[in-house]
Amino acid sequence: MSLHAQLLLLLINTILSLSPAQRLAKRFQRTPHKQAPQSTIITIACTTVTMRLPYTPNPPQPADPAEEAIVSRITARRAPRPLQPLDLTLLHSPPVADGWNSFLGAVRTQTIVPADLRELAISRVAVVNRAWYEWMHHAPLAVGAGVPKAAMDWLKGQAGDLAEPSVAAEGTDLFGEGQWAALLLADEMTRDVQVSDETFAKVKGLFGEREVVELVATVACYNCVSRFLVALDVGERNATGPDAPAAH
């Protein structure tokens, strides 16, 4: 190989060994009459928010006939909807998923509490606990049960004490007497655990003993649900707020 060819090959190898930034610098070193363009390099970190545990497979893969029966019961309660992210999380422990399904099924489908009161109470729990996955599912059900959407829009912005006079003045204009009593019950149970005598007297004066027990059980149940959802970030809603589109 001639000396000229050897020098050319050495130059090519040297250029190829440089990084793109170094090549650019060399280019402008060779042409000093040109100024390198000023640019801002923006690094965008693309991250996908995921639940803190992996979801179990969907369709489920039961290990034995007992687990298969559990999956069948949960699937039957969800029908015609598919299994939800909550189900696919709970199925890490099929016995817990089975008990959960039975308890939630009783609260949701076997109580005599009117649907608007039930869904309002659940929605209030969701707002106080910032359980937006829970809100996403139950606020539309409250509207479907007759609660005005404007009232639900107001409710989702009320993170503080509903008994505060200025808040109560607005709330009692938006909700019926029974609805407001259910909201106060849910608010105090969720925020303070204890329920004031005044609020309990309102609830007891409006509802029978079975309805009182069922309302209290509903609020307690969905405090359990919301704490499970938020602790594991089921549905990836912890950081989204109430108005983000559903990811699932």
trRosetta pair geometry for C-beta under 8 A, 3 or more apart (Angstrom, degrees):
i j d omega theta_ij theta_ji phi_ij phi_ji
1 5 4.7 -116 -178 87 95 127
1 6 5.4 117 119 -59 116 87
1 9 7.7 -10 171 -5 149 142
2 5 4.6 95 57 7 81 102
2 6 7.0 -144 96 -6 43 86
3 6 5.6 -54 -147 36 33 113
3 7 6.4 33 155 -19 66 105
4 7 5.9 -56 -150 36 29 109
4 8 6.4 29 152 -19 64 107
5 8 5.6 -54 -148 36 33 113
5 9 6.3 33 155 -19 66 106
6 9 5.8 -55 -148 37 30 111
6 10 6.4 32 153 -20 64 106
7 10 5.6 -54 -149 36 32 113
7 11 6.4 34 153 -21 64 104
8 11 5.7 -54 -151 34 32 113
8 12 6.5 31 153 -18 65 104
9 12 5.7 -52 -148 35 33 111
9 13 6.4 31 155 -17 65 107
10 13 5.9 -56 -147 38 30 110
10 14 6.3 33 154 -22 64 107
11 14 5.7 -56 -150 34 30 113
11 15 6.5 28 155 -18 65 105
12 15 5.9 -57 -151 36 31 109
12 16 6.3 25 155 -16 66 109
13 16 5.8 -57 -144 40 31 109
13 17 6.3 32 156 -24 64 108
14 17 5.9 -59 -152 32 28 111
14 18 7.2 35 150 -30 60 100
15 18 5.9 -51 -163 16 37 114
15 23 6.7 69 -166 -111 82 103
15 26 7.8 -140 -121 84 83 164
18 22 3.9 -130 -171 93 104 122
18 23 4.9 136 107 -58 126 77
18 26 6.8 -27 -159 -13 171 137
19 22 4.7 95 51 7 76 103
19 23 7.1 -137 95 -7 40 85
20 23 5.6 -53 -148 34 33 112
20 24 6.4 34 154 -20 65 103
21 24 5.7 -53 -152 34 33 112
21 25 6.5 33 150 -19 65 104
22 25 5.5 -52 -148 35 35 112
22 26 6.4 38 152 -21 66 103
23 26 5.7 -53 -150 35 32 113
23 27 6.5 39 150 -27 64 102
24 27 5.5 -50 -153 27 34 116
24 28 6.8 20 155 -9 65 104
24 36 7.2 87 154 -131 105 122
25 28 6.2 -62 -152 41 32 101
25 29 6.3 37 150 -24 66 106
25 36 7.9 -16 -106 -84 54 148
26 29 5.4 -53 -147 33 33 115
26 30 6.5 31 155 -20 65 104
27 30 6.0 -62 -160 33 29 107
27 31 6.8 -17 157 18 65 106
28 31 6.1 -72 -138 59 38 82
28 32 7.5 84 163 -95 66 40
28 34 6.2 -115 -132 88 82 98
28 35 7.7 38 -152 -159 126 20
28 36 4.8 -34 -92 -65 163 99
29 32 7.2 5 -162 -70 32 80
31 34 4.7 18 122 20 112 111
49 233 7.6 -105 167 161 104 140
49 236 4.8 130 114 -156 105 116
49 239 6.7 -136 -119 38 159 126
50 236 6.4 -51 -122 -86 20 122
51 54 7.4 131 78 -107 103 17
51 55 6.5 82 47 -51 143 84
51 85 7.1 176 -59 -176 145 121
51 89 6.8 -122 175 -91 154 118
51 232 5.9 21 -171 150 97 90
51 233 5.3 -175 -128 93 56 85
51 234 5.7 35 -122 -106 124 41
51 235 7.3 67 -79 4 109 26
51 236 6.1 -98 -57 -57 67 79
52 231 7.8 -82 30 134 148 58
52 232 4.9 -130 41 -156 110 59
52 233 5.4 107 -24 33 93 103
53 89 6.7 110 70 -137 116 90
53 92 6.8 -22 141 -61 149 153
53 232 6.0 -37 11 -154 100 115
55 58 7.0 -18 135 -20 123 109
55 85 6.4 -87 -103 -142 131 74
55 88 4.1 22 -168 133 106 124
55 89 6.3 -65 -116 -68 72 63
56 60 6.2 24 128 -117 120 84
56 61 7.8 -144 171 29 100 83
56 88 5.0 -155 47 -170 80 72
56 89 7.4 178 0 -84 91 17
56 91 4.4 -98 36 88 156 111
56 92 5.9 -164 -55 -64 114 62
57 60 6.2 128 82 -121 80 32
57 61 5.2 31 60 -8 135 106
58 82 7.7 72 -175 164 130 120
58 83 5.9 -153 -126 68 116 125
58 88 5.6 -48 -58 -102 114 130
60 67 8.0 -140 147 152 128 104
60 71 4.7 -149 67 -120 148 138
60 83 7.3 104 -34 -47 103 171
60 88 7.8 -157 -78 -114 92 74
60 91 5.8 -109 -115 -174 126 157
62 65 7.8 84 131 -99 132 11
62 67 3.6 172 -154 108 101 104
62 68 4.1 -179 80 -68 160 63
62 70 7.3 152 -113 50 126 94
62 71 5.4 -121 -57 -9 122 133
62 94 7.3 78 -125 -98 90 147
63 67 5.3 67 38 21 71 153
64 67 5.4 94 52 14 66 99
64 68 7.1 -120 106 -7 35 93
65 68 5.2 -54 -144 36 36 117
65 69 6.4 40 156 -23 67 100
66 69 5.8 -51 -154 31 31 111
66 70 6.8 34 147 -19 62 102
66 94 7.6 118 119 124 89 143
67 70 5.4 -48 -151 32 40 116
67 71 6.5 41 152 -18 68 101
67 94 4.6 -80 -124 -118 90 169
68 71 5.8 -51 -150 36 33 111
68 72 6.4 36 150 -22 64 105
69 72 5.5 -52 -149 34 34 115
69 73 6.6 35 153 -21 65 102
70 73 5.9 -55 -152 33 32 109
70 74 6.5 25 154 -13 66 106
70 94 4.7 115 80 -175 164 104
70 95 7.6 -98 -102 -81 151 34
70 97 6.2 91 165 89 124 107
70 98 4.4 -81 -132 -76 109 110
70 101 7.8 148 -169 21 80 145
71 74 5.9 -58 -148 40 32 108
71 75 6.0 32 155 -20 67 110
71 91 7.2 49 -95 -123 89 128
71 94 7.6 -54 -47 -129 78 112
72 75 5.7 -55 -143 39 28 112
72 76 6.2 32 156 -23 64 107
73 76 5.8 -54 -148 33 29 112
73 77 6.7 26 155 -17 63 104
73 98 6.6 61 67 -132 139 84
73 101 6.0 121 120 119 105 149
73 102 7.9 -8 153 -65 138 81
74 77 5.9 -55 -152 35 33 108
74 78 6.4 24 154 -13 66 110
74 83 6.8 47 128 -113 113 101
74 87 5.5 135 168 -142 134 122
74 91 7.7 -126 39 -76 170 106
74 97 6.3 -27 -71 155 144 109
74 98 7.5 -102 -50 -98 102 53
74 101 4.8 -108 -96 -101 81 149
75 78 5.9 -62 -148 41 31 108
75 79 6.5 50 152 -46 65 95
75 83 6.4 -50 -98 -65 75 95
76 79 5.7 -34 -150 3 32 119
77 101 5.8 170 18 -169 155 104
77 104 8.0 100 161 92 152 101
77 105 5.2 -93 -126 -95 137 117
78 81 5.0 -95 168 77 88 89
78 82 6.8 -20 138 126 134 15
78 83 5.9 143 45 -92 173 44
78 84 6.6 -166 -126 -15 133 92
78 87 6.8 -40 -61 -52 144 153
81 84 7.1 18 134 -57 124 94
83 87 4.3 -116 -167 84 93 142
83 88 5.9 106 136 -52 118 88
84 87 5.0 104 53 4 68 100
84 88 7.2 -139 99 -1 37 89
84 248 7.1 105 -159 132 71 130
85 88 5.6 -59 -143 42 35 109
85 89 6.3 37 155 -22 67 104
85 133 7.6 -92 72 -154 128 139
85 234 5.3 154 127 179 110 90
85 235 4.8 152 71 -72 152 72
85 248 4.9 58 -33 113 120 178
86 89 5.8 -57 -152 34 30 111
86 90 6.3 26 155 -15 66 108
86 133 7.7 147 -59 145 104 134
86 225 7.8 0 -141 -157 144 99
86 228 7.9 78 -142 112 100 120
86 229 6.9 -41 -100 -92 105 95
86 234 5.5 71 -90 162 65 149
86 235 7.4 -13 -49 -39 77 107
87 90 5.8 -58 -145 40 31 108
87 91 6.2 35 157 -28 65 107
87 97 6.9 77 -153 -151 63 119
87 101 8.0 52 -116 -83 95 108
88 91 5.8 -42 -140 26 30 118
89 92 6.6 -30 176 -5 44 107
89 228 8.0 147 113 156 137 108
89 232 6.2 125 -158 118 144 155
89 234 5.2 -75 -26 -110 158 118
90 93 6.7 -73 180 55 57 79
90 96 6.1 -136 -166 106 90 96
90 97 3.8 127 134 -99 107 89
90 100 5.6 -104 -146 48 149 154
90 101 7.9 155 117 -44 154 89
91 94 6.1 25 -150 -85 63 66
91 97 5.0 35 -82 -69 52 161
93 96 3.9 35 105 22 119 116
93 97 6.3 158 86 -19 63 86
94 97 5.3 -55 -141 39 33 115
94 98 6.2 37 159 -25 67 103
95 98 5.6 -52 -148 32 32 113
95 99 6.6 26 157 -12 65 104
96 99 5.9 -57 -148 40 33 106
96 100 6.0 36 153 -21 67 110
97 100 5.6 -56 -144 39 28 115
97 101 6.2 33 156 -24 64 107
98 101 5.8 -53 -148 33 28 113
98 102 6.6 26 154 -17 62 105
99 102 5.7 -55 -150 35 33 111
99 103 6.3 29 156 -15 67 108
100 103 6.0 -59 -147 39 28 108
100 104 6.0 19 161 -10 66 113
101 104 6.1 -58 -138 44 24 104
101 105 5.9 30 159 -25 61 112
102 105 5.7 -56 -145 34 24 114
102 106 6.6 25 156 -19 61 104
103 106 6.0 -57 -155 32 29 108
103 107 6.5 21 153 -13 65 108
103 221 6.6 -175 148 -130 109 117
104 107 5.7 -56 -145 40 35 109
104 108 5.8 21 162 -11 70 115
104 221 6.8 148 -98 176 65 128
104 225 7.4 86 -98 -79 119 126
105 108 6.1 -63 -138 45 24 102
105 109 5.7 -32 -178 29 64 116
105 110 7.2 48 133 -8 71 110
106 109 7.2 -79 -120 54 14 75
106 110 4.7 -49 -149 45 57 125
106 111 7.3 82 153 -43 64 85
107 110 7.7 7 -18 46 12 82
107 111 6.2 7 -156 -24 38 127
107 214 7.6 154 -136 -162 68 82
107 217 6.2 -148 -109 125 104 104
107 218 5.4 142 -166 -102 113 71
107 221 4.9 -91 -85 39 166 175
108 111 7.7 122 44 14 3 104
108 118 7.7 128 -125 166 51 144
111 118 7.0 137 80 -91 133 133
111 214 4.2 135 -150 -158 125 137
111 217 7.8 -173 -94 73 138 122
111 218 7.1 -63 -8 -62 174 113
112 210 6.4 38 40 120 124 123
112 211 6.4 -82 85 -85 97 84
112 214 6.7 162 43 3 68 168
113 117 5.3 -110 172 84 100 118
113 118 4.9 120 108 -62 117 98
113 207 8.0 5 -112 -141 86 141
113 211 5.5 125 -88 -145 79 83
113 214 4.8 -160 -32 112 115 126
113 215 5.7 140 -107 -69 143 76
113 218 6.7 -81 46 -30 162 146
114 117 4.9 83 68 11 87 104
114 118 7.0 -161 93 -8 42 90
114 145 7.5 133 153 179 86 127
114 178 7.8 57 39 128 133 142
115 118 5.6 -57 -144 39 33 112
115 119 6.0 21 164 -11 70 110
115 141 7.2 -112 174 160 107 97
115 144 8.0 -61 138 97 135 87
115 145 3.9 -150 110 -120 107 134
116 119 6.3 -61 -142 43 26 102
116 120 6.1 29 158 -21 63 111
116 142 6.3 81 -143 -151 61 70
116 145 4.0 -172 -74 126 68 119
116 146 5.2 -54 -80 57 131 98
116 147 5.4 145 -149 -46 103 94
116 179 6.4 -51 134 -96 111 108
117 120 5.8 -56 -143 38 28 112
117 121 6.3 29 158 -20 64 106
117 178 6.2 -61 -87 141 122 104
117 179 6.3 -136 -96 -103 72 58
117 182 4.4 179 -157 -69 91 164
117 215 6.8 -55 147 -106 120 109
118 121 6.0 -60 -154 34 26 109
118 122 6.5 21 154 -14 64 108
118 145 8.0 171 52 -88 88 173
118 215 7.8 -130 -94 -109 62 67
118 218 5.7 -125 -139 -143 80 159
119 122 5.6 -51 -143 39 36 111
119 123 6.0 38 155 -22 66 107
119 138 5.2 -176 -153 -178 84 92
119 139 7.7 143 166 -102 107 19
119 141 4.5 -151 -121 104 141 100
119 142 3.7 -167 121 -76 120 75
119 145 5.6 154 24 14 138 142
119 147 7.3 -141 89 0 114 135
120 123 5.7 -56 -144 38 29 111
120 124 6.4 33 155 -23 64 103
120 142 5.4 108 -67 -128 61 127
120 147 6.2 144 -75 -80 104 152
120 155 7.8 -125 -148 -122 84 165
120 175 7.5 104 -142 -133 151 135
120 179 5.6 119 -27 -155 177 89
120 182 5.5 89 88 101 118 125
120 183 5.8 -68 152 -70 114 89
120 186 7.5 -167 123 3 74 151
121 124 5.8 -53 -151 31 30 111
121 125 6.8 33 150 -19 62 102
121 182 4.9 -89 -65 166 99 104
121 183 7.0 -140 -90 -85 56 42
121 185 6.9 -26 -120 81 112 103
121 186 4.2 175 -150 -67 72 133
121 215 6.3 -174 -82 -158 162 83
121 218 5.4 75 99 111 141 122
121 219 5.3 -91 173 -75 117 87
121 222 7.4 136 122 37 87 142
122 125 5.7 -52 -156 32 35 114
122 126 6.6 37 147 -22 65 105
122 134 6.9 -134 166 170 94 109
122 138 4.5 -111 108 -166 122 161
122 186 7.8 -109 -40 -129 19 146
122 218 6.6 -82 -61 164 87 105
122 219 7.9 -145 -78 -98 49 50
122 222 4.6 -163 -127 -108 81 171
123 126 5.4 -51 -151 32 37 117
123 127 6.6 36 152 -20 67 101
123 134 7.9 177 -110 131 41 92
123 135 6.1 78 -142 -123 75 71
123 138 5.0 -155 -70 111 79 111
123 139 5.1 101 -121 -83 125 69
123 142 5.5 -35 -27 -32 144 146
123 152 7.0 -65 174 -136 159 97
123 155 6.5 52 128 126 121 142
123 156 7.8 -71 172 -77 108 80
124 127 5.8 -51 -149 33 35 109
124 128 6.4 29 157 -14 67 107
124 155 6.9 -85 -89 -175 73 121
124 162 7.8 -30 -144 -43 127 144
124 183 5.2 156 -73 -141 148 73
124 186 3.9 105 80 108 133 135
124 187 5.7 -79 172 -63 131 72
124 190 7.0 -176 126 8 91 147
125 128 6.1 -61 -148 39 29 106
125 129 6.0 0 165 6 66 117
125 131 7.1 -12 126 36 81 130
125 134 7.0 -66 97 135 96 150
125 186 5.6 -98 -49 -173 79 112
125 190 5.1 -178 -119 -87 69 142
125 219 6.2 169 -66 -147 123 69
125 222 4.6 129 71 111 162 111
125 223 5.6 -121 -149 -71 127 65
125 226 5.6 -160 144 -23 104 146
126 129 6.4 -73 -140 53 22 93
126 130 7.9 27 167 -150 55 2
126 131 4.6 -102 -138 70 67 92
126 132 7.1 109 176 -91 106 25
126 134 3.9 -156 -104 97 111 109
126 135 3.9 163 143 -61 142 78
126 138 6.4 172 -24 50 145 124
126 139 7.6 -108 69 -45 151 94
126 222 7.5 -56 -49 160 78 121
126 226 6.0 -164 -99 -103 54 127
127 130 7.4 18 -175 -75 28 41
127 135 6.6 89 -63 -90 64 125
127 155 6.4 -133 -47 148 157 83
127 156 5.7 -154 -103 -129 118 47
127 158 6.7 38 152 71 150 69
127 159 6.4 -140 158 -97 94 60
127 242 7.6 -4 -104 -75 79 138
128 159 6.9 133 -111 -152 46 61
128 186 7.9 -175 -3 140 135 89
128 187 6.6 155 -65 -131 138 59
128 190 4.4 110 82 123 154 135
128 191 5.7 -111 -154 -64 138 83
129 134 7.7 30 74 39 116 144
129 190 6.5 -104 -40 -171 97 122
129 223 7.1 152 -50 -133 146 66
129 226 4.2 92 88 144 153 139
129 227 6.8 -93 -158 -66 145 63
129 230 6.3 -131 155 -28 104 147
130 159 7.9 18 -67 -123 90 116
130 230 6.8 86 87 -110 82 134
130 238 7.5 61 132 -147 106 63
131 134 4.0 26 122 19 113 121
131 135 6.5 146 94 -18 65 85
131 225 7.5 106 174 112 160 81
131 226 3.5 -111 -45 -145 160 98
131 227 7.9 -69 -79 -45 131 31
131 229 5.1 85 -151 78 109 130
131 230 5.3 -94 -97 -50 83 105
131 237 7.8 64 179 93 44 123
132 135 5.1 -46 -141 38 43 116
132 136 6.1 55 155 -30 68 99
132 237 4.0 -144 82 154 102 119
132 238 7.2 172 27 -92 109 20
132 240 5.8 -152 101 68 158 96
132 241 6.3 124 -103 136 151 12
132 242 5.2 -146 -129 -92 101 52
132 244 7.3 52 155 35 143 105
133 136 5.7 -47 -149 27 29 117
133 137 7.0 18 155 -10 59 106
133 229 5.0 -148 60 -171 127 135
133 234 5.9 -129 67 93 177 83
133 235 3.8 122 -113 59 129 147
133 237 4.2 169 -54 26 79 143
134 137 6.2 -66 -157 39 31 103
134 138 6.1 -7 164 7 69 119
134 222 6.8 120 -158 -171 139 105
134 225 6.2 119 -101 119 125 112
134 226 5.1 -48 -22 -95 158 88
134 229 5.9 -179 -40 29 99 166
135 138 6.4 -78 -133 50 25 89
135 139 5.2 24 -179 -25 72 116
135 156 6.7 90 -158 -116 140 109
135 242 5.0 -61 117 -128 152 100
136 139 7.1 -27 -108 26 12 106
136 140 7.9 4 169 -4 42 106
136 235 7.5 -163 43 160 144 151
136 237 6.6 -127 -16 -116 134 155
136 242 7.4 -173 -64 -156 71 63
136 246 5.7 128 -178 -91 139 97
137 140 7.4 -82 -180 36 23 100
137 141 7.1 11 145 -13 61 116
138 141 5.2 -55 -150 37 47 116
138 142 6.4 53 152 -25 73 97
139 142 5.6 -49 -152 29 36 114
139 143 6.8 34 151 -15 65 101
139 152 5.3 118 -163 -170 101 133
139 156 7.0 9 -107 -68 145 118
139 242 7.6 73 -24 -171 157 117
140 143 5.5 -51 -150 37 39 112
140 144 6.2 41 150 -20 68 106
141 144 5.3 -52 -145 39 34 115
141 145 6.3 32 153 -18 65 106
142 145 5.7 -59 -149 38 31 108
142 147 4.4 -22 155 35 92 138
142 152 5.9 142 91 -91 127 124
143 146 7.9 171 -178 33 29 11
143 147 5.7 -82 -90 70 39 83
143 148 7.6 -1 -126 165 79 11
143 149 5.3 33 -120 -81 127 76
143 152 5.9 -62 -64 -15 97 151
147 151 5.6 -110 173 76 91 128
147 152 5.9 96 122 -52 117 101
147 175 7.6 -7 -136 -113 101 89
147 179 7.1 141 -105 -136 106 144
148 151 4.4 95 68 0 89 103
148 152 7.3 -161 98 -3 50 83
148 174 7.2 -121 57 -169 120 86
149 152 5.5 -55 -151 38 40 111
149 153 6.2 45 150 -23 70 102
150 153 5.5 -49 -147 34 33 115
150 154 6.6 36 151 -19 63 102
150 174 7.2 -134 109 -139 91 113
151 154 5.6 -51 -153 34 34 113
151 155 6.4 36 149 -24 65 106
151 174 4.2 149 -116 169 96 113
151 175 6.0 120 -158 -67 138 79
152 155 5.4 -50 -144 33 36 115
152 156 6.5 37 159 -23 67 101
153 156 6.3 -51 -149 28 29 108
153 157 7.3 18 155 -9 57 108
154 157 6.3 -75 -166 38 33 105
154 158 6.8 28 148 -27 69 113
154 170 6.9 -152 -172 145 139 119
154 171 7.5 177 129 -97 130 66
154 174 5.8 -116 51 -103 154 171
155 158 5.8 -64 -153 27 37 113
155 183 7.5 -115 -126 -130 121 134
156 242 4.8 -136 -167 85 133 173
158 162 6.4 64 151 -90 136 82
158 167 6.2 116 -140 -152 122 123
158 171 7.6 47 -92 -77 169 116
160 164 6.3 2 125 -5 118 141
160 167 6.7 -151 85 -63 104 157
161 164 4.7 107 86 -31 98 96
161 167 7.0 153 94 46 60 151
161 187 7.0 108 -147 163 49 128
161 191 6.9 170 -97 137 73 174
162 167 5.7 -132 -145 126 40 126
162 168 6.4 95 156 -81 65 75
162 171 6.0 40 -163 -42 100 168
162 183 6.0 -158 -164 135 172 106
162 184 5.8 -137 91 -99 129 65
162 187 4.5 -115 13 -87 120 171
163 167 7.5 35 57 74 15 113
163 168 5.9 20 -149 -62 31 125
163 184 6.5 77 -68 -133 92 105
163 187 7.4 173 -23 105 86 142
163 188 7.7 43 -26 -68 126 103
163 196 7.9 55 -84 14 163 147
163 199 7.6 -85 -81 -70 128 117
164 167 4.4 63 69 18 95 114
164 168 6.5 179 75 -15 41 91
165 168 5.7 -58 -139 38 26 110
165 169 6.3 32 160 -26 64 103
166 169 5.7 -47 -149 27 32 115
166 170 7.0 27 154 -12 61 102
167 170 6.0 -60 -158 38 34 106
167 171 6.0 28 151 -18 69 113
168 171 5.5 -57 -138 41 33 112
168 172 6.0 30 166 -19 69 107
169 172 6.5 -54 -142 34 22 104
169 173 7.1 21 154 -16 55 108
170 173 6.0 -66 -162 34 33 111
170 174 6.6 17 152 -13 69 113
171 174 5.8 -67 -150 39 35 106
171 175 5.9 -15 172 19 75 112
171 180 6.0 123 138 -123 105 107
171 183 7.0 -142 -176 96 134 153
172 175 6.8 -69 -120 57 28 81
172 180 5.6 31 -102 -104 68 159
175 179 3.9 -128 -179 100 109 121
175 180 4.5 144 96 -60 120 81
175 183 6.6 53 109 -7 175 141
176 179 4.5 90 54 10 78 108
176 180 6.8 -149 90 -8 36 88
177 180 6.0 -58 -148 36 26 108
177 181 6.5 26 154 -19 62 107
177 206 6.7 -170 126 -108 103 138
178 181 5.6 -53 -147 35 33 112
178 182 6.4 33 154 -18 65 104
178 206 5.2 172 -104 170 83 141
178 207 7.4 104 -138 -57 106 98
179 182 5.8 -56 -151 36 31 110
179 183 6.4 31 151 -19 65 107
180 183 5.5 -53 -148 37 34 114
180 184 6.4 36 154 -20 66 103
181 184 5.8 -52 -147 35 32 111
181 185 6.4 35 153 -20 63 105
181 199 7.4 150 -152 -164 71 74
181 202 4.6 -155 -122 133 111 111
181 203 5.1 160 166 -85 115 64
181 206 5.5 150 41 23 168 152
181 207 7.9 -175 110 -14 140 109
182 185 5.7 -53 -150 35 32 114
182 186 6.4 29 154 -15 65 107
182 203 7.5 106 -80 -113 48 101
182 215 6.0 -121 -125 -146 91 129
183 186 5.8 -56 -146 40 31 109
183 187 6.0 35 154 -25 66 108
184 187 5.5 -53 -144 35 30 115
184 188 6.3 21 162 -12 66 107
184 199 4.8 -150 136 -135 119 116
184 202 6.9 32 67 72 144 144
184 203 7.8 -144 77 -54 104 101
185 188 6.4 -62 -147 39 24 101
185 189 6.2 20 160 -14 63 113
185 195 6.3 6 -137 -127 68 132
185 199 6.0 163 -80 159 60 117
185 200 7.7 94 -107 -90 96 55
185 203 5.3 68 -70 -77 130 141
185 215 6.1 33 109 145 157 123
185 216 7.2 -97 172 -85 127 67
185 219 6.4 -134 128 -46 95 156
186 189 6.0 -59 -141 41 27 109
186 190 6.0 16 164 -12 64 116
186 219 4.7 -157 -111 -114 73 120
187 190 6.2 -70 -148 41 21 103
187 191 5.8 -1 167 -1 64 118
188 191 6.2 -60 -126 48 26 97
188 192 5.3 -38 -166 43 66 111
188 194 7.0 -67 162 97 103 48
188 195 4.8 105 109 -114 132 65
188 196 6.2 -115 -134 0 156 83
188 199 5.6 157 -3 55 153 170
189 192 7.6 -54 -89 60 8 69
189 193 6.6 23 -159 -137 46 24
189 195 6.0 -7 -66 -67 77 102
189 216 7.2 167 -93 -140 152 71
189 219 4.7 75 78 139 153 139
189 220 6.9 -91 171 -67 137 67
189 223 7.1 -120 130 -46 103 140
190 219 6.8 -116 -49 -176 91 105
190 223 5.8 -168 -109 -95 84 113
192 195 7.8 144 82 -73 109 37
195 199 5.4 -113 -178 81 91 120
195 200 5.1 103 124 -58 119 101
196 199 4.7 90 60 9 89 99
196 200 6.8 -160 90 -4 45 87
197 200 5.8 -59 -143 42 31 108
197 201 6.1 36 157 -25 66 106
198 201 5.9 -55 -150 32 26 112
198 202 6.8 28 151 -19 60 102
199 202 5.6 -52 -156 31 36 113
199 203 6.5 31 151 -15 67 105
200 203 5.6 -54 -148 39 37 110
200 204 5.9 32 156 -16 70 110
201 204 5.8 -56 -139 43 29 108
201 205 6.0 30 159 -22 64 111
202 205 5.9 -61 -147 36 25 110
202 206 6.5 9 160 -9 62 114
203 206 6.2 -72 -152 41 27 102
203 207 6.1 -30 174 28 68 113
203 212 5.9 109 140 -119 108 96
203 215 6.8 -148 -161 84 127 153
204 207 7.0 -79 -123 57 22 76
204 212 6.0 23 -96 -93 66 144
207 211 3.7 -117 -180 95 117 128
207 212 5.2 152 97 -56 116 74
207 215 6.8 83 88 -14 172 136
208 211 4.9 93 55 12 72 103
208 212 7.0 -131 101 -8 36 89
209 212 5.6 -51 -147 33 33 113
209 213 6.4 33 156 -17 65 104
210 213 5.8 -56 -151 37 32 110
210 214 6.2 27 154 -16 66 110
211 214 5.6 -57 -143 41 32 110
211 215 6.1 35 156 -21 67 104
212 215 5.9 -53 -146 35 28 110
212 216 6.4 25 156 -14 63 108
213 216 5.9 -59 -149 40 28 108
213 217 6.1 28 154 -19 65 110
214 217 5.5 -52 -141 39 32 112
214 218 6.2 38 155 -26 64 103
215 218 5.6 -52 -148 31 30 113
215 219 6.6 26 155 -14 64 104
216 219 6.0 -55 -150 37 31 108
216 220 6.2 29 154 -16 66 109
217 220 5.7 -57 -144 42 31 110
217 221 5.9 36 156 -26 66 109
218 221 5.7 -54 -144 35 27 114
218 222 6.3 8 164 -5 63 110
219 222 6.4 -65 -144 44 26 97
219 223 6.4 33 154 -23 63 104
220 223 5.8 -53 -151 31 30 113
220 224 6.8 34 149 -18 62 102
221 224 5.7 -58 -164 32 33 113
221 225 6.5 30 144 -18 68 105
222 225 4.8 -38 -139 35 49 118
222 226 6.0 51 158 -22 69 99
223 226 5.9 -51 -141 37 30 108
223 227 6.3 29 159 -17 62 108
224 227 6.1 -62 -150 37 25 107
224 228 6.5 24 155 -17 63 109
225 228 5.9 -63 -155 37 30 110
225 229 6.2 28 153 -19 67 109
226 229 5.5 -53 -145 37 33 113
226 230 6.1 24 161 -14 68 109
227 230 6.1 -54 -138 41 29 104
227 231 6.0 32 162 -23 63 110
228 231 6.1 -56 -142 34 24 110
228 232 6.6 -9 169 12 61 111
228 234 7.1 14 127 -6 81 135
229 232 6.9 -87 -156 52 20 87
229 233 7.7 48 162 -117 57 12
229 234 4.6 -90 -137 44 66 110
229 235 6.9 -9 -157 22 105 111
229 237 7.7 -12 163 51 114 113
230 233 7.0 21 -161 -76 32 49
230 238 6.1 108 -143 -102 70 103
233 236 5.9 42 156 -101 101 41
233 237 7.3 177 -162 39 71 53
233 238 4.7 -64 -116 -16 96 124
234 237 7.9 -15 88 20 52 97
235 246 7.9 -55 -168 -154 113 80
235 247 6.4 144 -179 56 68 106
235 248 5.5 -108 -129 22 82 126
236 240 7.5 76 130 -30 70 124
236 247 5.3 -23 66 48 115 161
236 248 7.9 122 30 -21 96 105
237 240 5.0 -72 -152 31 58 121
237 244 7.0 -179 -136 63 82 126
237 247 7.4 -156 -68 14 79 113
240 244 3.6 -70 172 9 119 154
241 244 5.8 115 65 -23 77 98
244 247 8.0 2 131 -36 115 89
